[in-house]
Amino acid sequence: MTAAAAGTMPFASAAEPAEAPALRQSGTLSDGSTYALERPAEWNGDLVVLPGRETLDATAVRWLVEQGYGAVGYDLSSGWDLERDRDNAEEALGVFEDAAGEADAVVVAGRSQGGLVTRIIADRQPEWLDGALPMCGGGAGAISTWNYKLDTAFALKELVDPDSPMALQGITDRAAEVQALNDLVDAAASTPEGRARTVLAAALSKIPATDPTTGEELEDLDQRIDRYLEHMPFAAGSHVRHGYEQTVGGTFSWNTGVDYEKLLKQSGRWAEIRAAYRQAGLSLQEDLHALDTAERFSADVESVEFVERTATFSGELSAPLLSLHTTGDGAGTTADDAAYASTVRSAGSGSQLRQVFVAADGHCTFTAAEEATAFTVLFDRIDSGRWDATSPRALERIGAQVNDASALEVGETRFTRAQHSGAPVRMWDYRNWGDYTG
């Protein structure tokens, strides 16, 4: 396999055996994205492609090399150019194999934006892919994700401060939009009424409320609201929407025709919303009426079609996919995993999928041991052709073995079961493609 690369150093030929000296190399792909690769001296023949890791310094990557895996990572686009990020995975693979030799098995494993890219690659089913490990969400696909983020920002603005300068979409000034969102969150936090309305807005994205220390679900309503407020700016995603709109060339989210009362009742948070409104002395029906009568947002049909083609899912998998997700991820919640599982099952690929969860607050806050455990499970599946047990107890056992077998400080493991309350939010997959007509 060949690929364009600049700035490479001399390397051994692909015909060298796995016992060849360790190889490290860095450079740029044909679009200017930086990459780094490493083949250990005792390479086991397997390779992990790492979208979003243009350096190989992370402990989880050092663990891969320590255990004999090859690794190649590359930088991601700044404007969510997901086609470019997707195609660079194959180019990075080519660079590695030209430099270090052909791999026996190839896994793609990305975090955050790289996790979405990993799912996109798996959905395209390239012949070279033997397994996929997406981390930190992305399972709902970009249409669903950005629709429910619009819902949350829309509800917060309309109910807390309709005069807020937030554009919500069609953003022309990223810094001003982010500042307006932060100001809106501060305003919501400052009054009992605003805090209650935050509960409603958070339900539309299923923003989690987990203990920052333990990752366990909080029960106290006021503590939950504090977590919703803390997650809200990142969860609404205005800082990313601006760049993605530039890449796509238009708006790709809409809330025309959305029945917010229906969505809220399906969210699994209806009782909590009612309790928050009672506590604040507010009328929930009046606020629902305000949302019903507020001016709605439509999307550009061509932009929607582009995002459908490039960043939503058919669910057809030709290689096993193991996803890893924290339960307290405000950027994309475990409801996304429920949506992805529905898509994959509907496409008849359910046997290829396993989903595992970590009891932790935040976005991509995995320990190296948790990532290493996931890699171990996935490569065992590739080698044996069947999934071993992926219960939290089984994963904890594997994590302990990973720790014992490594000279690195890989940390603890906190595997758990996710509780998917309510229905997935604004699902959009191959069953919906072409439905949006403006």
C-alpha positions as a Markdown table, in Angstrom:
| # | Residue | x | y | z |
|---|---|---|---|---|
| 1 | Met | 0.0 | 0.0 | 0.0 |
| 2 | Thr | 1.3 | 3.5 | -0.8 |
| 3 | Ala | 0.5 | 6.9 | 0.4 |
| 4 | Ala | 1.8 | 10.4 | -0.1 |
| 5 | Ala | 3.8 | 11.7 | 2.9 |
| 6 | Ala | 6.3 | 14.4 | 3.5 |
| 7 | Gly | 9.1 | 14.8 | 6.0 |
| 8 | Thr | 9.7 | 11.1 | 6.5 |
| 9 | Met | 12.9 | 9.6 | 7.7 |
| 10 | Pro | 14.7 | 6.6 | 6.2 |
| 11 | Phe | 13.0 | 3.4 | 7.0 |
| 12 | Ala | 13.3 | -0.4 | 6.7 |
| 13 | Ser | 11.7 | -2.2 | 3.8 |
| 14 | Ala | 8.3 | -3.8 | 4.1 |
| 15 | Ala | 10.0 | -7.2 | 3.7 |
| 16 | Glu | 11.8 | -7.1 | 7.0 |
| 17 | Pro | 10.7 | -9.5 | 9.7 |
| 18 | Ala | 8.9 | -8.5 | 12.8 |
| 19 | Glu | 12.2 | -8.8 | 14.7 |
| 20 | Ala | 13.6 | -5.7 | 12.9 |
| 21 | Pro | 14.7 | -2.8 | 15.1 |
| 22 | Ala | 12.1 | -0.5 | 16.5 |
| 23 | Leu | 11.0 | 2.2 | 14.1 |
| 24 | Arg | 9.7 | 5.7 | 14.9 |
| 25 | Gln | 8.7 | 8.1 | 12.2 |
| 26 | Ser | 6.7 | 11.4 | 11.9 |
| 27 | Gly | 5.8 | 13.6 | 9.0 |
| 28 | Thr | 2.7 | 15.0 | 7.2 |
| 29 | Leu | 0.0 | 13.4 | 5.2 |
| 30 | Ser | -0.9 | 14.7 | 1.7 |
| 31 | Asp | -3.3 | 17.3 | 3.1 |
| 32 | Gly | -0.8 | 18.6 | 5.6 |
| 33 | Ser | -2.1 | 16.7 | 8.7 |
| 34 | Thr | 0.7 | 15.6 | 11.0 |
| 35 | Tyr | 1.2 | 12.0 | 11.8 |
| 36 | Ala | 3.5 | 9.8 | 14.0 |
| 37 | Leu | 4.0 | 6.0 | 13.8 |
| 38 | Glu | 5.8 | 3.4 | 15.8 |
| 39 | Arg | 6.6 | -0.2 | 15.2 |
| 40 | Pro | 8.1 | -2.0 | 18.3 |
| 41 | Ala | 11.1 | -4.1 | 17.9 |
| 42 | Glu | 9.1 | -7.2 | 18.7 |
| 43 | Trp | 6.0 | -6.3 | 16.6 |
| 44 | Asn | 3.2 | -8.8 | 16.9 |
| 45 | Gly | 1.9 | -7.8 | 13.4 |
| 46 | Asp | -1.2 | -6.0 | 14.5 |
| 47 | Leu | -1.7 | -2.2 | 14.0 |
| 48 | Val | -3.9 | 0.4 | 15.6 |
| 49 | Val | -4.7 | 3.5 | 13.6 |
| 50 | Leu | -5.5 | 6.5 | 15.9 |
| 51 | Pro | -7.4 | 9.4 | 14.5 |
| 52 | Gly | -6.8 | 12.4 | 16.7 |
| 53 | Arg | -3.5 | 11.3 | 18.2 |
| 54 | Glu | -0.8 | 13.0 | 16.1 |
| 55 | Thr | 1.7 | 12.1 | 18.8 |
| 56 | Leu | 2.0 | 8.8 | 20.5 |
| 57 | Asp | 2.8 | 10.0 | 24.0 |
| 58 | Ala | -0.5 | 9.0 | 25.8 |
| 59 | Thr | -0.1 | 6.1 | 28.3 |
| 60 | Ala | -2.7 | 4.0 | 26.5 |
| 61 | Val | -0.7 | 4.3 | 23.3 |
| 62 | Arg | 2.6 | 3.5 | 25.1 |
| 63 | Trp | 0.8 | 0.4 | 26.4 |
| 64 | Leu | 0.0 | -0.7 | 22.9 |
| 65 | Val | 3.6 | -0.4 | 21.9 |
| 66 | Glu | 4.8 | -2.1 | 25.1 |
| 67 | Gln | 2.5 | -5.0 | 24.3 |
| 68 | Gly | 3.9 | -5.4 | 20.7 |
| 69 | Tyr | 1.3 | -3.5 | 18.7 |
| 70 | Gly | 2.2 | -1.0 | 15.9 |
| 71 | Ala | 0.6 | 2.4 | 16.1 |
| 72 | Val | 0.0 | 5.3 | 13.7 |
| 73 | Gly | -1.8 | 8.4 | 14.8 |
| 74 | Tyr | -2.7 | 11.6 | 12.9 |
| 75 | Asp | -4.2 | 15.0 | 13.5 |
| 76 | Leu | -7.8 | 15.8 | 12.9 |
| 77 | Ser | -9.3 | 18.7 | 11.1 |
| 78 | Ser | -10.2 | 21.9 | 13.0 |
| 79 | Gly | -13.6 | 22.4 | 11.3 |
| 80 | Trp | -15.1 | 18.9 | 11.6 |
| 81 | Asp | -14.1 | 18.0 | 8.0 |
| 82 | Leu | -15.1 | 14.4 | 8.7 |
| 83 | Glu | -14.5 | 13.2 | 5.1 |
| 84 | Arg | -10.9 | 14.4 | 5.3 |
| 85 | Asp | -10.5 | 12.8 | 8.7 |
| 86 | Arg | -12.0 | 9.5 | 7.4 |
| 87 | Asp | -9.8 | 9.4 | 4.3 |
| 88 | Asn | -6.7 | 10.2 | 6.3 |
| 89 | Ala | -7.1 | 6.9 | 8.2 |
| 90 | Glu | -6.4 | 4.9 | 5.1 |
| 91 | Glu | -3.5 | 7.2 | 4.1 |
| 92 | Ala | -2.0 | 6.8 | 7.6 |
| 93 | Leu | -2.3 | 3.1 | 7.3 |
| 94 | Gly | -0.5 | 3.2 | 3.9 |
| 95 | Val | 2.3 | 5.3 | 5.4 |
| 96 | Phe | 2.8 | 2.8 | 8.2 |
| 97 | Glu | 2.8 | -0.2 | 5.9 |
| 98 | Asp | 5.2 | 1.4 | 3.5 |
| 99 | Ala | 7.6 | 2.2 | 6.4 |
| 100 | Ala | 7.2 | -0.8 | 8.6 |
| 101 | Gly | 5.6 | -3.7 | 6.8 |
| 102 | Glu | 2.1 | -5.0 | 6.1 |
| 103 | Ala | -0.1 | -5.5 | 9.2 |
| 104 | Asp | -1.9 | -8.7 | 10.0 |
| 105 | Ala | -4.9 | -7.0 | 11.6 |
| 106 | Val | -5.8 | -3.3 | 11.6 |
| 107 | Val | -8.0 | -1.6 | 14.2 |
| 108 | Val | -9.1 | 2.0 | 14.1 |
| 109 | Ala | -9.5 | 3.6 | 17.5 |
| 110 | Gly | -10.4 | 7.3 | 18.0 |
| 111 | Arg | -11.7 | 9.5 | 20.8 |
| 112 | Ser | -14.2 | 12.3 | 20.7 |
| 113 | Gln | -14.2 | 13.6 | 17.1 |
| 114 | Gly | -11.9 | 10.7 | 16.4 |
| 115 | Gly | -14.6 | 8.4 | 17.8 |
| 116 | Leu | -17.1 | 9.6 | 15.4 |
| 117 | Val | -14.6 | 9.2 | 12.6 |
| 118 | Thr | -14.0 | 5.6 | 13.7 |
| 119 | Arg | -17.7 | 4.9 | 13.4 |
| 120 | Ile | -17.9 | 6.5 | 10.0 |
| 121 | Ile | -15.0 | 4.3 | 8.8 |
| 122 | Ala | -16.6 | 1.2 | 10.2 |
| 123 | Asp | -19.9 | 2.1 | 8.5 |
| 124 | Arg | -18.1 | 2.3 | 5.1 |
| 125 | Gln | -16.7 | -1.3 | 5.7 |
| 126 | Pro | -13.3 | -0.9 | 4.0 |
| 127 | Glu | -11.6 | -4.2 | 3.2 |
| 128 | Trp | -8.6 | -3.4 | 5.3 |
| 129 | Leu | -10.5 | -2.9 | 8.6 |
| 130 | Asp | -10.5 | -5.8 | 11.1 |
| 131 | Gly | -12.0 | -4.0 | 14.1 |
| 132 | Ala | -13.1 | -0.6 | 15.4 |
| 133 | Leu | -12.9 | 1.0 | 18.9 |
| 134 | Pro | -14.8 | 4.3 | 19.0 |
| 135 | Met | -14.5 | 6.1 | 22.3 |
| 136 | Cys | -16.6 | 9.0 | 23.8 |
| 137 | Gly | -19.8 | 8.8 | 21.9 |
| 138 | Gly | -20.8 | 9.7 | 18.4 |
| 139 | Gly | -23.2 | 6.9 | 18.1 |
| 140 | Ala | -26.3 | 8.9 | 17.3 |
| 141 | Gly | -24.7 | 10.3 | 14.1 |
| 142 | Ala | -24.2 | 14.0 | 13.3 |
| 143 | Ile | -27.9 | 14.8 | 12.3 |
| 144 | Ser | -29.3 | 13.6 | 15.6 |
| 145 | Thr | -26.4 | 15.0 | 17.7 |
| 146 | Trp | -26.7 | 18.5 | 16.3 |
| 147 | Asn | -30.6 | 18.5 | 16.3 |
| 148 | Tyr | -30.7 | 17.7 | 20.0 |
| 149 | Lys | -28.0 | 20.2 | 20.8 |
| 150 | Leu | -30.1 | 22.8 | 18.9 |
| 151 | Asp | -33.1 | 21.8 | 21.0 |
| 152 | Thr | -31.3 | 22.3 | 24.2 |
| 153 | Ala | -29.9 | 25.7 | 23.2 |
| 154 | Phe | -33.2 | 26.8 | 21.8 |
| 155 | Ala | -35.1 | 25.9 | 25.0 |
| 156 | Leu | -32.6 | 27.6 | 27.2 |
| 157 | Lys | -32.7 | 30.8 | 25.2 |
| 158 | Glu | -36.5 | 31.0 | 24.7 |
| 159 | Leu | -37.2 | 30.3 | 28.4 |
| 160 | Val | -34.4 | 32.1 | 30.2 |
| 161 | Asp | -33.7 | 35.1 | 27.9 |
| 162 | Pro | -35.4 | 35.4 | 24.5 |
| 163 | Asp | -33.4 | 38.6 | 23.9 |
| 164 | Ser | -30.1 | 36.8 | 24.1 |
| 165 | Pro | -27.9 | 37.5 | 21.1 |
| 166 | Met | -27.3 | 33.8 | 20.5 |
| 167 | Ala | -27.8 | 32.9 | 16.8 |
| 168 | Leu | -28.1 | 29.2 | 17.7 |
| 169 | Gln | -27.2 | 28.3 | 14.1 |
| 170 | Gly | -26.0 | 30.1 | 11.0 |
| 171 | Ile | -23.2 | 31.3 | 13.3 |
| 172 | Thr | -21.0 | 34.0 | 11.9 |
| 173 | Asp | -19.0 | 35.0 | 14.9 |
| 174 | Arg | -17.8 | 32.0 | 16.9 |
| 175 | Ala | -16.4 | 33.9 | 19.9 |
| 176 | Ala | -19.5 | 36.1 | 20.2 |
| 177 | Glu | -21.7 | 33.0 | 20.1 |
| 178 | Val | -19.7 | 31.2 | 22.8 |
| 179 | Gln | -19.8 | 34.3 | 25.0 |
| 180 | Ala | -23.6 | 34.6 | 24.5 |
| 181 | Leu | -24.1 | 31.0 | 25.5 |
| 182 | Asn | -21.9 | 31.4 | 28.6 |
| 183 | Asp | -23.8 | 34.5 | 29.6 |
| 184 | Leu | -27.1 | 32.6 | 29.1 |
| 185 | Val | -25.9 | 29.8 | 31.3 |
| 186 | Asp | -24.8 | 32.3 | 34.0 |
| 187 | Ala | -28.3 | 33.9 | 33.8 |
| 188 | Ala | -30.0 | 30.6 | 34.2 |
| 189 | Ala | -27.8 | 29.7 | 37.2 |
| 190 | Ser | -28.6 | 33.0 | 39.0 |
| 191 | Thr | -32.3 | 32.4 | 39.7 |
| 192 | Pro | -34.6 | 29.5 | 40.9 |
| 193 | Glu | -36.6 | 29.9 | 37.7 |
| 194 | Gly | -33.5 | 29.7 | 35.5 |
| 195 | Arg | -32.3 | 26.6 | 37.3 |
| 196 | Ala | -35.7 | 24.9 | 36.8 |
| 197 | Arg | -35.6 | 25.8 | 33.1 |
| 198 | Thr | -32.1 | 24.3 | 32.9 |
| 199 | Val | -33.6 | 20.9 | 33.9 |
| 200 | Leu | -36.0 | 21.1 | 30.9 |
| 201 | Ala | -33.2 | 22.2 | 28.5 |
| 202 | Ala | -30.8 | 19.5 | 29.7 |
| 203 | Ala | -33.5 | 16.8 | 29.3 |
| 204 | Leu | -33.6 | 17.5 | 25.5 |
| 205 | Ser | -29.9 | 16.4 | 25.2 |
| 206 | Lys | -30.0 | 14.0 | 28.2 |
| 207 | Ile | -27.1 | 15.9 | 29.7 |
| 208 | Pro | -25.9 | 13.6 | 32.6 |
| 209 | Ala | -25.7 | 14.4 | 36.3 |
| 210 | Thr | -22.9 | 12.3 | 37.8 |
| 211 | Asp | -20.7 | 12.8 | 40.8 |
| 212 | Pro | -17.5 | 14.4 | 39.7 |
| 213 | Thr | -15.5 | 12.2 | 42.0 |
| 214 | Thr | -17.2 | 8.8 | 41.7 |
| 215 | Gly | -19.0 | 9.0 | 38.4 |
| 216 | Glu | -22.1 | 7.7 | 40.1 |
| 217 | Glu | -25.6 | 9.2 | 39.2 |
| 218 | Leu | -26.6 | 12.0 | 41.6 |
| 219 | Glu | -30.0 | 11.9 | 43.2 |
| 220 | Asp | -30.3 | 15.3 | 44.9 |
| 221 | Leu | -32.1 | 17.7 | 42.5 |
| 222 | Asp | -30.1 | 20.8 | 43.3 |
| 223 | Gln | -26.8 | 18.8 | 42.8 |
| 224 | Arg | -28.1 | 17.5 | 39.5 |
| 225 | Ile | -28.9 | 21.0 | 38.3 |
| 226 | Asp | -25.4 | 22.1 | 39.2 |
| 227 | Arg | -24.0 | 19.4 | 37.0 |
| 228 | Tyr | -26.4 | 20.3 | 34.1 |
| 229 | Leu | -25.2 | 23.9 | 34.3 |
| 230 | Glu | -21.6 | 22.9 | 34.4 |
| 231 | His | -22.0 | 20.7 | 31.3 |
| 232 | Met | -24.3 | 23.1 | 29.4 |
| 233 | Pro | -21.7 | 25.2 | 27.4 |
| 234 | Phe | -19.9 | 22.1 | 26.1 |
| 235 | Ala | -23.1 | 20.1 | 25.6 |
| 236 | Ala | -24.7 | 22.8 | 23.4 |
| 237 | Gly | -21.6 | 22.7 | 21.2 |
| 238 | Ser | -21.7 | 26.2 | 19.7 |
| 239 | His | -17.9 | 26.2 | 19.5 |
| 240 | Val | -18.0 | 23.2 | 17.2 |
| 241 | Arg | -21.1 | 24.0 | 15.3 |
| 242 | His | -19.6 | 27.2 | 13.8 |
| 243 | Gly | -16.7 | 25.3 | 12.2 |
| 244 | Tyr | -18.9 | 22.4 | 11.0 |
| 245 | Glu | -21.3 | 24.8 | 9.3 |
| 246 | Gln | -18.4 | 26.3 | 7.5 |
| 247 | Thr | -17.2 | 22.9 | 6.3 |
| 248 | Val | -20.7 | 21.7 | 5.3 |
| 249 | Gly | -21.6 | 25.0 | 3.7 |
| 250 | Gly | -24.9 | 25.6 | 5.4 |
| 251 | Thr | -27.2 | 24.8 | 8.3 |
| 252 | Phe | -27.9 | 21.1 | 9.0 |
| 253 | Ser | -30.2 | 21.3 | 12.1 |
| 254 | Trp | -33.8 | 22.1 | 12.5 |
| 255 | Asn | -36.6 | 22.1 | 15.0 |
| 256 | Thr | -39.6 | 22.9 | 12.7 |
| 257 | Gly | -42.5 | 20.6 | 13.7 |
| 258 | Val | -40.9 | 19.4 | 16.9 |
| 259 | Asp | -43.3 | 18.6 | 19.7 |
| 260 | Tyr | -41.3 | 19.5 | 22.8 |
| 261 | Glu | -43.8 | 18.2 | 25.3 |
| 262 | Lys | -43.7 | 14.8 | 23.6 |
| 263 | Leu | -39.9 | 14.8 | 23.5 |
| 264 | Leu | -39.7 | 15.7 | 27.2 |
| 265 | Lys | -42.2 | 13.0 | 28.1 |
| 266 | Gln | -40.1 | 10.4 | 26.2 |
| 267 | Ser | -36.8 | 11.6 | 27.7 |
| 268 | Gly | -37.0 | 9.7 | 31.0 |
| 269 | Arg | -36.8 | 13.1 | 32.8 |
| 270 | Trp | -40.4 | 14.2 | 32.9 |
| 271 | Ala | -40.9 | 13.6 | 36.6 |
| 272 | Glu | -37.7 | 15.5 | 37.4 |
| 273 | Ile | -38.8 | 18.4 | 35.2 |
| 274 | Arg | -42.1 | 18.6 | 37.0 |
| 275 | Ala | -40.4 | 18.5 | 40.4 |
| 276 | Ala | -38.0 | 21.3 | 39.4 |
| 277 | Tyr | -40.9 | 23.5 | 38.2 |
| 278 | Arg | -42.8 | 22.9 | 41.4 |
| 279 | Gln | -39.8 | 23.8 | 43.4 |
| 280 | Ala | -39.4 | 27.0 | 41.5 |
| 281 | Gly | -43.1 | 27.9 | 41.5 |
| 282 | Leu | -43.2 | 27.9 | 37.7 |
| 283 | Ser | -45.9 | 26.8 | 35.3 |
| 284 | Leu | -44.6 | 24.0 | 33.1 |
| 285 | Gln | -47.5 | 24.4 | 30.7 |
| 286 | Glu | -46.8 | 28.1 | 30.2 |
| 287 | Asp | -43.2 | 27.3 | 29.3 |
| 288 | Leu | -44.2 | 24.5 | 26.9 |
| 289 | His | -46.6 | 26.9 | 25.3 |
| 290 | Ala | -43.8 | 29.4 | 24.9 |
| 291 | Leu | -41.7 | 26.8 | 23.1 |
| 292 | Asp | -44.6 | 25.8 | 20.9 |
| 293 | Thr | -45.2 | 29.4 | 19.7 |
| 294 | Ala | -41.6 | 30.5 | 19.4 |
| 295 | Glu | -40.1 | 31.0 | 15.9 |
| 296 | Arg | -38.5 | 27.7 | 14.8 |
| 297 | Phe | -35.3 | 26.9 | 12.8 |
| 298 | Ser | -35.2 | 25.1 | 9.4 |
| 299 | Ala | -32.1 | 23.7 | 7.7 |
| 300 | Asp | -30.6 | 23.8 | 4.3 |
| 301 | Val | -31.7 | 20.6 | 2.5 |
| 302 | Glu | -28.5 | 20.1 | 0.6 |
| 303 | Ser | -26.5 | 20.5 | 3.8 |
| 304 | Val | -28.7 | 17.9 | 5.5 |
| 305 | Glu | -28.2 | 15.5 | 2.7 |
| 306 | Phe | -24.4 | 16.0 | 2.8 |
| 307 | Val | -24.3 | 15.3 | 6.6 |
| 308 | Glu | -26.5 | 12.2 | 6.0 |
| 309 | Arg | -24.1 | 10.8 | 3.5 |
| 310 | Thr | -21.0 | 11.5 | 5.4 |
| 311 | Ala | -21.8 | 11.3 | 9.2 |
| 312 | Thr | -24.9 | 9.2 | 9.8 |
| 313 | Phe | -25.0 | 5.5 | 9.9 |
| 314 | Ser | -26.3 | 2.5 | 7.9 |
| 315 | Gly | -25.5 | 0.2 | 10.8 |
| 316 | Glu | -24.0 | -2.4 | 8.5 |
| 317 | Leu | -20.7 | -3.7 | 10.0 |
| 318 | Ser | -18.3 | -6.0 | 8.4 |
| 319 | Ala | -15.9 | -6.0 | 11.3 |
| 320 | Pro | -16.4 | -6.1 | 15.1 |
| 321 | Leu | -16.9 | -2.8 | 16.8 |
| 322 | Leu | -16.5 | -2.3 | 20.6 |
| 323 | Ser | -17.4 | 1.2 | 21.9 |
| 324 | Leu | -16.2 | 2.7 | 25.1 |
| 325 | His | -18.1 | 5.5 | 26.8 |
| 326 | Thr | -18.2 | 7.3 | 30.2 |
| 327 | Thr | -21.6 | 7.5 | 31.9 |
| 328 | Gly | -21.1 | 11.2 | 32.7 |
| 329 | Asp | -20.2 | 12.5 | 29.2 |
| 330 | Gly | -22.0 | 15.8 | 28.7 |
| 331 | Ala | -20.9 | 16.2 | 25.1 |
| 332 | Gly | -22.7 | 13.1 | 23.9 |
| 333 | Thr | -24.5 | 10.9 | 26.4 |
| 334 | Thr | -25.0 | 7.1 | 26.6 |
| 335 | Ala | -28.4 | 7.7 | 24.9 |
| 336 | Asp | -26.2 | 7.9 | 21.8 |
| 337 | Asp | -25.1 | 4.3 | 22.4 |
| 338 | Ala | -28.7 | 3.2 | 22.6 |
| 339 | Ala | -29.4 | 4.9 | 19.3 |
| 340 | Tyr | -26.4 | 3.3 | 17.7 |
| 341 | Ala | -27.4 | -0.2 | 18.9 |
| 342 | Ser | -30.8 | 0.3 | 17.4 |
| 343 | Thr | -29.3 | 1.2 | 14.1 |
| 344 | Val | -26.9 | -1.7 | 14.0 |
| 345 | Arg | -29.6 | -4.2 | 15.1 |
| 346 | Ser | -32.0 | -3.0 | 12.5 |
| 347 | Ala | -29.3 | -3.5 | 9.8 |
| 348 | Gly | -28.7 | -7.1 | 11.0 |
| 349 | Ser | -25.2 | -6.5 | 12.4 |
| 350 | Gly | -26.0 | -6.8 | 16.0 |
| 351 | Ser | -23.5 | -9.7 | 16.5 |
| 352 | Gln | -20.6 | -7.4 | 15.5 |
| 353 | Leu | -21.4 | -4.9 | 18.3 |
| 354 | Arg | -20.5 | -4.7 | 22.0 |
| 355 | Gln | -20.8 | -1.5 | 24.1 |
| 356 | Val | -18.9 | -1.0 | 27.4 |
| 357 | Phe | -19.2 | 1.8 | 29.9 |
| 358 | Val | -17.1 | 3.5 | 32.5 |
| 359 | Ala | -18.5 | 5.1 | 35.7 |
| 360 | Ala | -16.7 | 8.5 | 35.3 |
| 361 | Asp | -17.7 | 12.1 | 34.9 |
| 362 | Gly | -16.7 | 14.1 | 31.8 |
| 363 | His | -15.8 | 13.6 | 28.2 |
| 364 | Cys | -13.2 | 11.0 | 27.3 |
| 365 | Thr | -12.0 | 10.7 | 30.9 |
| 366 | Phe | -10.8 | 7.1 | 30.6 |
| 367 | Thr | -7.8 | 5.7 | 32.4 |
| 368 | Ala | -5.1 | 4.0 | 30.3 |
| 369 | Ala | -6.2 | 0.7 | 31.9 |
| 370 | Glu | -9.7 | 1.2 | 30.7 |
| 371 | Glu | -8.6 | 1.8 | 27.1 |
| 372 | Ala | -6.1 | -1.1 | 27.3 |
| 373 | Thr | -8.8 | -3.4 | 28.5 |
| 374 | Ala | -11.0 | -2.4 | 25.6 |
| 375 | Phe | -8.1 | -3.0 | 23.1 |
| 376 | Thr | -7.6 | -6.4 | 24.7 |
| 377 | Val | -11.2 | -7.4 | 24.4 |
| 378 | Leu | -11.4 | -6.3 | 20.7 |
| 379 | Phe | -8.2 | -8.0 | 19.6 |
| 380 | Asp | -9.3 | -11.2 | 21.4 |
| 381 | Arg | -12.5 | -11.0 | 19.4 |
| 382 | Ile | -10.6 | -10.5 | 16.2 |
| 383 | Asp | -8.3 | -13.5 | 17.0 |
| 384 | Ser | -11.0 | -15.9 | 18.2 |
| 385 | Gly | -13.9 | -14.8 | 16.0 |
| 386 | Arg | -16.2 | -14.6 | 19.0 |
| 387 | Trp | -16.9 | -12.1 | 21.8 |
| 388 | Asp | -15.8 | -13.1 | 25.3 |
| 389 | Ala | -17.8 | -11.8 | 28.3 |
| 390 | Thr | -18.0 | -8.0 | 28.5 |
| 391 | Ser | -19.8 | -7.7 | 31.8 |
| 392 | Pro | -18.4 | -5.1 | 34.2 |
| 393 | Arg | -17.0 | -7.9 | 36.4 |
| 394 | Ala | -15.3 | -9.6 | 33.4 |
| 395 | Leu | -13.8 | -6.3 | 32.3 |
| 396 | Glu | -12.5 | -5.6 | 35.8 |
| 397 | Arg | -10.7 | -9.0 | 35.7 |
| 398 | Ile | -9.1 | -8.2 | 32.3 |
| 399 | Gly | -8.2 | -4.7 | 33.6 |
| 400 | Ala | -6.4 | -6.3 | 36.6 |
| 401 | Gln | -4.5 | -8.6 | 34.2 |
| 402 | Val | -3.6 | -5.6 | 32.1 |
| 403 | Asn | -2.2 | -3.8 | 35.1 |
| 404 | Asp | -0.2 | -6.8 | 36.3 |
| 405 | Ala | 1.4 | -7.4 | 32.9 |
| 406 | Ser | 2.5 | -3.8 | 32.3 |
| 407 | Ala | 5.4 | -1.8 | 33.6 |
| 408 | Leu | 3.5 | 1.4 | 33.0 |
| 409 | Glu | 1.2 | 3.2 | 35.4 |
| 410 | Val | -2.1 | 2.6 | 33.7 |
| 411 | Gly | -4.4 | 3.5 | 36.5 |
| 412 | Glu | -7.6 | 1.8 | 37.7 |
| 413 | Thr | -10.7 | 0.5 | 36.0 |
| 414 | Arg | -14.3 | 1.6 | 36.7 |
| 415 | Phe | -16.5 | -0.5 | 34.4 |
| 416 | Thr | -20.2 | -0.4 | 34.9 |
| 417 | Arg | -23.6 | -0.8 | 33.2 |
| 418 | Ala | -25.2 | 2.2 | 31.6 |
| 419 | Gln | -28.8 | 3.1 | 32.4 |
| 420 | His | -30.5 | 4.3 | 29.2 |
| 421 | Ser | -33.6 | 6.0 | 30.6 |
| 422 | Gly | -36.2 | 7.1 | 28.1 |
| 423 | Ala | -36.0 | 6.9 | 24.3 |
| 424 | Pro | -32.9 | 7.9 | 22.2 |
| 425 | Val | -33.1 | 11.6 | 21.4 |
| 426 | Arg | -34.1 | 12.8 | 17.8 |
| 427 | Met | -32.8 | 9.6 | 16.2 |
| 428 | Trp | -31.7 | 9.9 | 12.6 |
| 429 | Asp | -30.1 | 7.0 | 10.6 |
| 430 | Tyr | -30.5 | 5.2 | 7.3 |
| 431 | Arg | -34.2 | 4.8 | 8.0 |
| 432 | Asn | -34.6 | 8.5 | 7.8 |
| 433 | Trp | -32.3 | 9.5 | 4.9 |
| 434 | Gly | -34.0 | 11.8 | 2.5 |
| 435 | Asp | -37.0 | 12.5 | 4.8 |
| 436 | Tyr | -36.0 | 16.1 | 5.5 |
| 437 | Thr | -37.4 | 18.4 | 2.8 |
| 438 | Gly | -37.2 | 21.8 | 4.5 |
